[in-house]
Amino acid sequence: MMKIEKAPAPLIVPNPADPRLTERVAGTDQTGAAVEIRVPVERPLTLYLNAQEIVTMMTIGDYPEYLALGYLLNQNMLKYDDVVTEVEYDDDLQVVVVRTEHHTNFEAKLKKRTQTSGCAQGTAFGDLLEAVESVALPKAELRTSWLYEMTRAINTMPSLYLEAGAIHGCVLCREGTPVCYTEDVGRHNAVDKVVGARVLAGEPPAASCLVLSGRVGFELVQKAAASGIGSIVAVGAPTSLAARLAAEAGIDLWGFTSAGRSVNYS
C-alpha cells in the first residue's frame, strides 16, 4: 500500500456549482437570438515528480492532487508500494508536485511517448503496451443486475456534463454501487482522478468496475489494468486494440451499454 496520509473516503461526485469549473460565453442560437451559455473551463496543469517535470495536462482543474497521483500510477512511474511523502498543488502556478522518499529519474522514458486517441491529447509513455500484456488480474465479478443498477444511479447524480457539456465522465463502482465519480475534458484524466482518489483514501481500486462515457481506447484499458480494475462498462464501443488488450489482461469489457442493451467484448 502506498504510504501517504489518508484522506476521508466519502462518495466523490462532480460539483457543477463550482464557479471555477465553468465560464459564460456569448453566442447565437438557432433563431438568431443572442444567448449567454456556460462552458467548461480548460486549463493547463503541470505535473512534477520530485524535481523532474513530467507532463502538462489540459484539465478542468478540480481534484489536481488526485489527477497527479493517479496519472503517475497509471503510467507506471509510481508503484503502489512506493512511499509518497507529499502531494502539493499551487493554484497560482497551476503546478502539482508529487514527492517520494526514493530518487526517481524518467528522462529516458520521457523520450519515448505515444500520443493516444484520447480527448485533450492523452499520452502514454515507454513500455506500457508490453506491461498490459503481462498483467494477470484477479477475477472480478460483474452481475447483469449490477450493470443496470450502476447506470440508473449514475444518471441521477449531479453532472457538469448536464450543466455545460463538453465533458467526459468516469465512475468507479463496487458491486453495482458508485464510490467515486469524476469528470474532465478527457476520459483518461477522469480515470486518473478516480485512481488517485481511491489510493489517497487508502482503498486502491482493484477488483472494481469502471463505468465510462463514450468509447474505449487502449489507454483506458491500460489504466484499468495498471490499477487492477477487473471490469470496464462503456456507453460506446471499444477499439480493436482495446478489446484485444482487455482479453489478454482478463478485463471484462462491455460496450454500447444503456437501458436494456449491452455487448460483451471479452
C-alpha positions as CSV (number, residue, x, y, z in Angstrom):
1,M,0.0,0.0,0.0
2,M,1.3,3.5,-0.8
3,K,2.3,5.2,2.4
4,I,0.7,8.6,2.5
5,E,-1.6,10.4,4.8
6,K,-5.1,9.1,4.1
7,A,-7.9,11.4,3.1
8,P,-11.5,10.8,4.1
9,A,-13.4,8.5,1.7
10,P,-16.9,9.8,1.1
11,L,-18.7,9.3,-2.2
12,I,-16.9,11.7,-4.6
13,V,-19.2,13.3,-7.2
14,P,-18.9,16.2,-9.6
15,N,-19.7,19.7,-8.3
16,P,-21.4,21.5,-11.2
17,A,-21.9,24.6,-8.9
18,D,-18.2,25.2,-8.6
19,P,-17.7,28.6,-10.2
20,R,-14.1,27.7,-11.2
21,L,-15.2,24.9,-13.5
22,T,-17.3,26.9,-16.0
23,E,-17.3,30.3,-17.7
24,R,-20.1,32.1,-19.5
25,V,-19.6,32.8,-23.2
26,A,-21.7,34.7,-25.7
27,G,-23.3,33.0,-28.7
28,T,-26.3,33.0,-31.0
29,D,-29.0,30.3,-31.0
30,Q,-30.8,28.7,-34.0
31,T,-33.3,31.6,-34.1
32,G,-30.5,34.3,-34.3
33,A,-31.1,35.4,-30.7
34,A,-28.1,36.4,-28.5
35,V,-27.5,33.9,-25.7
36,E,-25.0,33.5,-22.9
37,I,-24.2,29.9,-22.0
38,R,-21.9,28.1,-19.6
39,V,-19.0,26.1,-21.0
40,P,-16.3,24.1,-19.1
41,V,-13.0,25.8,-18.3
42,E,-9.9,24.1,-19.8
43,R,-6.6,25.0,-18.2
44,P,-3.0,23.6,-18.1
45,L,-1.7,21.7,-15.1
46,T,2.0,20.9,-15.0
47,L,3.0,17.8,-13.1
48,Y,6.4,17.3,-11.4
49,L,7.6,14.1,-9.8
50,N,10.1,15.3,-7.2
51,A,12.3,17.8,-9.2
52,Q,11.5,16.4,-12.6
53,E,8.8,17.9,-14.9
54,I,6.8,15.0,-16.3
55,V,3.9,16.5,-18.4
56,T,1.5,19.4,-18.8
57,M,-2.1,18.2,-18.9
58,M,-5.2,20.0,-20.0
59,T,-7.9,19.7,-17.4
60,I,-10.9,21.4,-15.9
61,G,-8.8,21.9,-12.7
62,D,-10.7,20.1,-10.0
63,Y,-9.0,17.4,-7.8
64,P,-5.5,18.2,-9.1
65,E,-3.9,16.0,-6.4
66,Y,-6.0,13.0,-7.4
67,L,-5.2,13.6,-11.1
68,A,-1.4,13.8,-10.5
69,L,-1.2,10.7,-8.3
70,G,-3.4,8.6,-10.5
71,Y,-1.5,9.6,-13.6
72,L,1.8,8.6,-12.2
73,L,0.5,5.3,-11.0
74,N,-1.3,4.5,-14.3
75,Q,1.9,5.5,-16.3
76,N,3.9,3.0,-14.2
77,M,6.1,5.9,-12.9
78,L,5.0,5.1,-9.3
79,K,4.2,1.7,-7.8
80,Y,1.6,1.0,-5.2
81,D,4.2,0.2,-2.6
82,D,6.2,3.4,-3.2
83,V,6.4,5.8,-0.3
84,V,4.8,9.2,-1.3
85,T,5.7,11.9,1.2
86,E,3.6,14.8,-0.2
87,V,1.3,15.8,-3.0
88,E,1.4,19.6,-3.2
89,Y,-0.7,21.8,-5.5
90,D,0.0,25.5,-6.3
91,D,-3.1,27.2,-7.7
92,D,-1.3,30.4,-8.8
93,L,1.4,28.5,-10.8
94,Q,-1.0,25.7,-11.9
95,V,1.6,23.1,-10.8
96,V,1.3,19.9,-8.8
97,V,4.3,18.2,-7.3
98,V,4.4,14.6,-6.1
99,R,7.3,13.9,-3.8
100,T,8.6,10.4,-2.9
101,E,11.2,9.1,-0.4
102,H,13.2,7.4,-3.2
103,H,15.0,9.0,-6.1
104,T,13.2,9.0,-9.4
105,N,14.6,9.6,-12.9
106,F,12.4,9.2,-16.0
107,E,14.5,11.1,-18.5
108,A,14.9,8.1,-20.9
109,K,11.3,7.1,-20.5
110,L,10.0,10.6,-21.3
111,K,11.7,10.5,-24.6
112,K,9.6,7.6,-25.7
113,R,6.0,8.6,-25.8
114,T,2.8,7.8,-27.7
115,Q,0.1,10.4,-28.3
116,T,-3.1,8.5,-27.7
117,S,-6.5,8.9,-29.3
118,G,-7.9,10.3,-26.0
119,C,-9.5,13.7,-25.8
120,A,-7.1,16.5,-24.9
121,Q,-4.2,14.6,-26.4
122,G,-3.6,11.8,-23.9
123,T,-0.1,10.5,-23.7
124,A,1.3,7.0,-22.9
125,F,5.0,6.6,-22.1
126,G,7.5,3.9,-22.7
127,D,6.6,0.2,-22.4
128,L,3.0,0.4,-21.3
129,L,1.6,-1.8,-24.1
130,E,4.0,-4.5,-23.1
131,A,3.2,-4.1,-19.5
132,V,-0.5,-4.6,-20.1
133,E,0.1,-7.8,-21.9
134,S,1.9,-9.3,-18.9
135,V,-0.8,-8.3,-16.4
136,A,-2.7,-11.0,-14.6
137,L,-5.8,-9.6,-12.9
138,P,-7.9,-11.4,-10.2
139,K,-11.3,-12.5,-11.4
140,A,-13.8,-9.7,-10.9
141,E,-17.5,-10.4,-10.6
142,L,-19.9,-8.3,-12.6
143,R,-23.6,-9.2,-12.5
144,T,-26.1,-8.0,-15.1
145,S,-28.3,-6.6,-12.3
146,W,-25.3,-4.5,-11.1
147,L,-24.9,-3.2,-14.6
148,Y,-28.3,-1.6,-14.7
149,E,-28.1,-0.5,-11.0
150,M,-25.0,1.4,-11.8
151,T,-26.4,3.1,-14.9
152,R,-29.6,4.1,-13.0
153,A,-27.6,5.5,-10.1
154,I,-25.2,7.4,-12.3
155,N,-28.0,9.0,-14.3
156,T,-29.4,10.6,-11.1
157,M,-26.1,12.1,-9.9
158,P,-25.1,15.8,-10.4
159,S,-23.0,16.3,-13.5
160,L,-21.0,19.1,-15.1
161,Y,-21.9,17.5,-18.4
162,L,-25.6,18.2,-17.9
163,E,-24.8,21.8,-16.9
164,A,-22.2,22.7,-19.6
165,G,-21.5,19.8,-21.9
166,A,-18.0,19.2,-23.5
167,I,-17.0,16.8,-20.7
168,H,-16.5,13.1,-20.1
169,G,-17.2,11.1,-17.0
170,C,-15.8,8.1,-15.2
171,V,-17.4,6.3,-12.3
172,L,-15.8,3.6,-10.1
173,C,-18.3,1.1,-8.8
174,R,-18.2,-1.9,-6.4
175,E,-21.0,-4.5,-6.6
176,G,-23.2,-2.1,-8.5
177,T,-22.7,0.9,-6.1
178,P,-20.8,4.0,-7.3
179,V,-18.0,5.0,-4.9
180,C,-16.2,7.7,-7.0
181,Y,-17.4,9.8,-9.9
182,T,-15.1,12.3,-11.7
183,E,-15.3,14.3,-14.9
184,D,-12.8,16.1,-17.1
185,V,-12.2,17.2,-20.7
186,G,-10.7,13.8,-21.4
187,R,-11.8,10.4,-20.1
188,H,-8.1,9.5,-19.3
189,N,-8.0,12.4,-16.9
190,A,-11.2,11.3,-15.2
191,V,-9.8,7.7,-14.8
192,D,-6.6,9.1,-13.3
193,K,-8.6,11.1,-10.8
194,V,-10.6,8.1,-9.7
195,V,-7.5,6.0,-9.1
196,G,-5.7,8.9,-7.3
197,A,-8.8,9.5,-5.1
198,R,-9.1,5.8,-4.0
199,V,-5.3,5.5,-3.3
200,L,-5.3,8.6,-1.2
201,A,-8.3,7.2,0.7
202,G,-6.3,4.0,1.4
203,E,-8.7,2.0,-0.9
204,P,-7.0,1.1,-4.2
205,P,-9.5,0.4,-6.9
206,A,-8.5,-3.2,-7.6
207,A,-11.4,-5.6,-8.4
208,S,-13.8,-2.8,-9.1
209,C,-15.8,-1.8,-12.2
210,L,-15.1,1.3,-14.2
211,V,-18.0,2.9,-16.0
212,L,-17.0,5.3,-18.8
213,S,-18.8,7.8,-21.0
214,G,-18.2,7.3,-24.7
215,R,-15.8,4.9,-26.4
216,V,-12.9,2.8,-25.0
217,G,-9.4,3.3,-26.4
218,F,-6.4,1.3,-25.5
219,E,-5.1,3.9,-23.0
220,L,-8.2,3.4,-20.8
221,V,-7.8,-0.4,-20.8
222,Q,-4.1,0.2,-19.9
223,K,-5.0,2.4,-17.0
224,A,-7.6,-0.1,-15.7
225,A,-5.1,-3.0,-15.9
226,A,-2.4,-0.9,-14.1
227,S,-4.8,-0.3,-11.3
228,G,-6.1,-3.9,-11.1
229,I,-9.6,-2.9,-12.2
230,G,-11.3,-6.1,-13.5
231,S,-14.3,-4.7,-15.4
232,I,-15.0,-1.8,-17.8
233,V,-18.5,-0.7,-18.8
234,A,-18.8,1.9,-21.5
235,V,-21.5,3.8,-23.3
236,G,-19.7,3.5,-26.6
237,A,-17.7,0.7,-28.3
238,P,-14.0,-0.2,-27.8
239,T,-11.4,-0.1,-30.5
240,S,-9.9,-3.3,-31.7
241,L,-6.7,-2.8,-29.7
242,A,-8.7,-2.1,-26.6
243,A,-10.7,-5.2,-27.0
244,R,-7.6,-7.3,-27.6
245,L,-5.8,-5.9,-24.6
246,A,-8.8,-6.3,-22.3
247,A,-9.0,-10.0,-23.3
248,E,-5.3,-10.5,-22.7
249,A,-5.4,-8.8,-19.4
250,G,-8.5,-10.6,-18.2
251,I,-10.7,-7.5,-18.1
252,D,-14.4,-8.0,-18.5
253,L,-15.2,-5.3,-21.2
254,W,-18.7,-4.2,-22.0
255,G,-19.8,-1.6,-24.6
256,F,-22.9,0.0,-26.0
257,T,-24.3,-0.1,-22.5
258,S,-27.7,1.5,-22.0
259,A,-31.1,0.6,-20.6
260,G,-31.8,-2.9,-21.8
261,R,-28.8,-3.2,-24.1
262,S,-25.1,-4.2,-23.7
263,V,-22.4,-6.0,-25.7
264,N,-19.6,-8.0,-24.1
265,Y,-16.2,-7.9,-26.0
266,S,-14.1,-10.2,-23.8
